[in-house]
Amino acid sequence: MTLVRSLIYVAYLYTAMALCVILLGPVALMSPRHGMLGPQAWAHMAIWGLRVICGGRVRVEGAENVPPGGVLVASKHQAMLDTLTPFFVLKRPAIVLKKELRSMPLFGWYAQRVGMIVIDREGYAAALKQMLRDARERAAEGREIVIYPEGTRQELDAPPDYKPGVAALYRDLGVPCVPVAVSTGLIWSAHGIIRRPGEAVVKFLPPIAPGLSRDDFMRELETRIETETAALVAAGRAKQ
């Protein structure tokens, strides 16, 4: 039954995405700012469908920890769901996305139109410089810069693998960094289509003030995210 519900949900999820792009794409063409209605609508539809079809619920904690204006948000990444919840919580997130997603039909065009930050992970120094330029522009507009420091989705209990890009953003932007811990992997597989019943928590932690050295920042960020993520996952498993 889990597999059947998961298949139905995947069909629903991408149909909802296509509808949002088709119906709200003209808005994005006229005004990228108001084009954020598209991903916001998709996020709400995705989370509603997850609950109705698969019995998976999402609970957000600590949203009050996100300061207004330009801010860096660094999130643990266990599932595709983690790229949807920012639109459910934040006002105008600009998410750092891998270049490959730009070639996705509909999604790639819309993401670029509304000012997502695309990075070529094989572009090295040039790609990092472009990411920083784009992030500075978005932060100057008062948008939240969202990055997944490990660069890709991680299976539950996988050892942490934090990349230096988040430290470059922290240093360059000079804004607070809000760590985000998650237990989304309990209900949404990192890879594949399986969606499970249960509850996932997305928890925004108190911000890290700007000004730390690279090593101190990376240590503090990883410690906060990994400690709280482990606690959320353990609590979720205890309820299963």
N, C-alpha and C positions, 0 to 999 in steps of 0.2 A: 504493500500500500504506500509506503514511503516513496518508492521509486515512481509509482504512478502519479502521486501528488507532486513530486518534484518535476516530472515531465510537464504536467499541466501548468505548473508555476513558471517554468522557463518559457513556455509558449506565451503565457500571459505577460511576463516581464518584458519580452522583446516586442510584443505587439503594443504594449503600453508605451514603450520608448518610441516606436515608429509613429504612433498617434500623436504623442507630445511634440515630436519634431515637425510632423506635417501640419498640425493645427496651430502650433505656436512658433514655427519657423518664420512666418512673415513678421511676427513681433520682433524676433532677433534680427531680422534684416533691417527693420526700421530703427531699432534701438537695442544695441547689445546689453545695455543696463536692464531694460525690461525683459530682455530675452532670458534672464535668469528664471522667469516663470516656468520655462520648459523643464529644466532639470529639477526644479523644486516640485513641480507637479508629478514628474516621474518618480521622484523619491517617495512622495506621499503614497502614490499608487503602488509602488513596490513594497513598501512596508505594510500597507493595508492588505495587499494580496498575499504576502507571506503569512500573515496571521490567519486569514480566512481559508486559504488553500492548504497550507502546510502546518498550521498551528504554531508558527514561530513568532514570538513577540520580541520587540526591541524596546528596551528601557534606557533612557538617557539620564545621566546624572552629571551634576557639576557644570551645567551650561552657564551658570552665573560666573564661572571662573574665566570666561572669555572676555577680555577687556574690549571696549568699543574701539573702532578704527582699525588701522593696519596692524596686524598681529600675525605671528607665525604659529601655526598649529601643526604639531608633529604627532602622528598617530601610528599605533601598532596596526599591522595589516594582516588579518587572518582570512579575510573573505572579500569578495566583490562588494558585499554589503557595506564595507567600510568606506567605499567611494560614493555611496548614496547618502549615508547619514549626515555628512556635512551640509547637504542641501536641505535637510530636515531641521537642522539646528541653527546654522550660521546664516547671516544675511546675504552676503555676496562672496562666497568662497571662490578662490582661484586655485584650482588643484593642479599640482605638478603631475603630469601624465607622461608615460613613456610614448615615444614617437609612433610606435606601431598602432596605437589606438586612433591616430589621426586618419588612418586609412580605412577605418570601419565605416561602412555605409551609414549615412545620416548622422550617426553619433560624432564621427570625426569632424564633419563640417560644423555641426552645432557647437561642439566643444571649442573649436577655434574661434567661432563667431562671438561667443560670450566671454572670451578672454581667459580660457584655461592656459596653463603654462606647459608647453610641450618640450620635453628634453630627449635628446638622442643620447642614450646611455653609452654608445660607442664613440661619441664625438669628443670625449675627453675635455681638454681645457677650453676649447672653443664652445662646446655645448654648455659647460658650466658658466662661462661668461654670459652667454645668451640667456640662460635661466636666471641669472642674477639681474640682468637688465630688465627682463620681463617682470620679475618679482618686485623690483623697485617701483616700476610703473604701477603695478596693481596695488601695492601697499600705499603708494601716494594717493590712490583713489579711495583709500579707506577700506580696502578689501582684506579679507583673511586669506593668508597664503597657507595652503594645506599641503603637507608633504608626508610621505610614508618613508621613514628613514631607512628601512631595510630594502626599499626599492621594489619589492615584489611580495606577493602573499606568502605567508609562512604557515606551515602545518602547526596544529596545536602541539605544544611541548617542544617544538624545534628550537635549537639554540639560537640566541639573538645574533643578528648579522647586520649591524648598523653601518651605513655608508657615510662618507664625509660630507655629502651634499648638504645635509641639514645644518652642519656646523658652518658651512660657507654662507648659507642664508642667514643664520643667526648673527654672524659677525657683520655681514654686509648690510642687513636691514636695520640693525640696532633697535629692534622692538622686542617686547616680551615673547617668550615661546611657551605655548600651552601644550603640555604633553597629554596624550589621549591613550587610555588603556581600554582594551576591549575583550569581550568573550564571544565574539560573533562566530568564531569557528565551531562553537558548540551546536549551532543550528544551521550553519551554511558552510559547506566544505570549501577548503581553500582551492581545490581543483575538482572538476567534475560538476555534476548537476544536483547532487543530493542536498536537499533541504530537510531539516528535521524539526519536529515540534520541540517546544521549550522556550526558554527566555535567554536572550543575549543582552548584555549590558555594554553601553558605550559611555565611558566615564571621562569627562574633562577634568584634569587635575589643576591645582593652583599653578599659575604661570611661573616660569623661570625668568628672573629679571635679566635684562641685557647687561653685557659687560664682562661676563666670565671668559676665561681663556678657553681655547678650543678643547683642550683635554678635560678641563673641569666641567665644561658644558656637556660634552659627550658622556662623561661619566654620570653626571647628574640626570641627564635625560634618560639614558638607558636604565639606570637604577629605578627611577620613578615609574617608568612605563612597565618594565618587566616585573617589578614587585607587585604593582597593583593589578597587572594582567594576570599574574599567577593566582592572586587572591580571588579575582573575579571568576576565573576558570574553575578553581577549586570549589567555590561556593555554588557555581552552576552545576557542577558534576554531583555535588552532594544532594541536589534537588532532583536529579534524574532518577 
